[in-house]
Amino acid sequence: MALVYILIGVLVGWIVEWIIDWLYWRGQVFELRSKLEDCKRSLLEEQERSRQFQLKISKLEEESVALQARLRELEAKLDKTQNEREAALQELSALKTQAAEAELEPDRHDDLKKIEGIGPKIEQLLNQAGIRSFAALAKTPVEKLRQILKEAGSRFRLADPTTWPRQAQMASEERWEELADYQDALNGGREG
């Protein structure tokens, strides 16, 4: 019988231990499950925040690309404006120089008809454009002379001003013999 009491004691002890463990661990399991659910919720929230940040980063990168394109466009406009400004300043400087020269020689009128290829009508056109002396004609670019002739109309389209500045340079320096030799070599005011 003692064996039965021992077996009953072991069985009761085992049942009591099982009940205590079950109650204790049951609480632990519920607590751990609750923590696990909290962790899952936190993970989902962090994943959502991460997704939102990725969307913001994508939008900012798109804005950055657009702003860089705009910056390049504005830099191109700035370069163009600076080039136009420099050209305008050069033109202004040239005009100031011509104006200063015109003030130094306000009454100086050379007979521009001495230049082969310039007749009375073309001389009148040049005088109206502010070119009244050999020195002024010598400093005038050929393209400017062509523009003056073009604006005057089709009747002046055959006139070729290519040699006029060179002839005017000789005349302004009073190298008359050299000018006469050069003009003899010209064919209707043209080299050739």
ZILINRA-V925743 format. One line per field, one symbol per residue. ss: DSSP state (H for helix, E for strand, - for the rest). phi: phi as a letter, one per 40 degrees, with the letter a starting at -180 (. if undefined). psi: psi as a letter, one per 30 degrees, with the letter a starting at -180 (. if undefined). A space follows every 10 residues. Layout:
ss = ???
phi = ???
psi = ???
//
This chain:
ss = -HHHHHHHHH HHHHHHHHHH HHHHHHHHHH HHHHHHHHHH HHHHHHHHHH HHHHHHHHHH HHHHHHHHHH HHHHHHHHHH HHHHHHHHHH HHHHHHHHHH HHHH------ -HHH-----H HHHHHHHH-- ---HHHHHH- -HHHHHHHHH HH-HHH---- HHHHHHHHHH HH---HHHHH HHHHH-E--E --
phi = .ccccccccc cccccccccc cccccccccc cccccccccc cccccccccc cccccccccc cccccccccc ccccccccdc cccccccccc cccccccccc ccccbcbcbc cccccchbbc cccccccccg bbbccccccc cdcccccccc cchccbcccb cdcdcccccc cccfcccccc ccccccbggb ci
psi = eeeeeeeeee eeeeeeeeee eeeefeeeee eeeeeeeeee eeeeeeeeee eeeeeeeeee eeeeeeeeee eeeeeeeeee eeeeeeeeee eeeeeeeeee eeeeiegjjl jfffkkfkae eeeeeeefgg jfleeeeefk keeeeeeeee fflffgffkj gefeeeeeee efghieeeee eeeefljhgk k.
//
